[in-house]
Amino acid sequence: MSSNIRIQRVCQHCGNEFTAKTTVTKYCGDNCAKRAYKKRKKEEKIGASNQETIELVAQPIRAIQEKDFLSLDEAAKLLSVSRTTLYRMRKDGALQFAVIGKKKVISRKSIDQLFNPSL
């Protein structure tokens, strides 16, 4: 069974007006359908790549968050501040360091107490 339906549509890819023979037609022709498909697949790949990049960037931060004791560099990265700011916070009494040999470490609890003083 064929239908004699003729509907004026606008192509979703190129924007040109065309006459569609069905109610679900989106594109004016095969070329526009293929180009739209390629564009859609390209955007999916870019989105997947961006998501993978975000996960790779967040991975070191997650590793730092799991540790109980942090070096000054790790604590600075976690708090998004400089080492100088950490020394200033130590001088003001807001943060405590422990010295092990020549290495200074900060306990995770003292960092958490910065944001939750009731702990």
Secondary structure, 3 states (H helix, E strand, C coil): CCCCCCEEEECCCCCCEEEECCCCCCCCCHHHHHHHHHHHHHHHHHHHHHHHHHHHHHHHHHHHHHCCEEEHHHHHHHHCCCHHHHHHHHHHCCCCCEEECCEEEEEHHHHHHHHCCCC
